[in-house]
Amino acid sequence: MIEYFTLKNFMSYRDETELSFVASKKDATKDSPDVSWYKEVDGKRLLRLIIGIGQNGTGKTKMIDALYYLRMIATRKPEKPSDLPAYRPFLLDKTSMNEPTEMRLSYYIDGLNYIYYIKVSQLRIEEEELRLFGGRSQRVFHRLYNPETDTVVINYGQACDLSHSDEHTLKVNTVNNTTVLCQFGTMNLDSRILKINYDYFENHISKVPRNDQNLADKLSTGDVSRDQSMKRMLLQLFKDVGSNIIDYHVDASSLSIDEIIKSGAPQFVVNALREQYPSGQIDNKVLRFEHSTTHGPSSLDSSMESLGTLNIVKLLIVLYDIVIGKKCTCIDELGSGIHSTALEFILRMYLMLNGDSQIFVATHDLSILQSKYLRR
């Protein structure tokens, strides 16, 4: 779980700015004793939900972009050693646009506190450090660019569990535009501490994409236990918000490309389909919702449902994956098209689920402040 995130000279943020997940000592609301606002780790109350509200252009989305940028820098290896690192400074003064971006993340893995720091310029990664705090500060590694020799200098600390030969291998393979963590992730080296930290950035920090895959695919993944659990939660939510949806089904169908050829499809269409579906079969899933009516159950294709209903399903799927994956996830514009009552139920459901997940939400929708379950 994240304790805090600081950034300096990144897009909207010129001066050092901190996003803190540390809650105050104020007790949880007495109206909802089942709602868990935070998880106590190392004597600190780490929030499981932060909602940032502000007008357009105030930097909400850029804060989300910054956290995901840090993940990208820490885990993604450039295609060529000569490629320049992604560099996105504050551009509205002549000094900042030529200075490095600095970021620092304090987070917990298995109850242990780590702090990762990085400084990125338009030419290279200038500095990178990983520290472990377990009663006292212990260095895992510190990497610094030496301009005199035009080389990357890496020093390993007591907390690093690499063998001497692996330390040397990692050192000689880390170039100007690649982080130590990223380079480790591409190599077959033995280090538990580097592995769990690389895994944290790669798999436990995420951003909800605007373009989602088909809902039917997400509700019918082939994982029976997961799909059944998701169905129970979703149907309970529809019941709680007063919806007449009582069930849903995912129907699978398959079409042979040979059948398409027989129907007289143009060759360029056939070629494109063969490239996309090398098996020769086009598999399709259709989601149908079953409604309770005065005349008995009646089903509708998901394409006929309201945007709000579909957004409820999408949001609940996202939150379920966040909780199961123990992720810290950024969401830009929570609950678009969802009625405030339904959104309130969804947030309450998320907060009732115990776990190590965290969500940072950016929105300009002031109506969300009316929710009695939100702690301010």
PyMOL commands that set and color helices and strands:
alter all, ss='L'
color gray80, all
select helices_A, chain A and resi 60-75+96-98+164-173+180-185+192-203+215-219+224-240+257-262+267-276+302-304+307-325+340-352+366-370
alter helices_A, ss='H'
color red, helices_A
select strands_A, chain A and resi 2-8+17-20+38-41+44-47+49-53+101-109+112-120+125-133+137-146+151-156+205-207+245-256+281-293+296-301+328-332+358-363
alter strands_A, ss='S'
color yellow, strands_A
deselect
rebuild
show_as cartoon
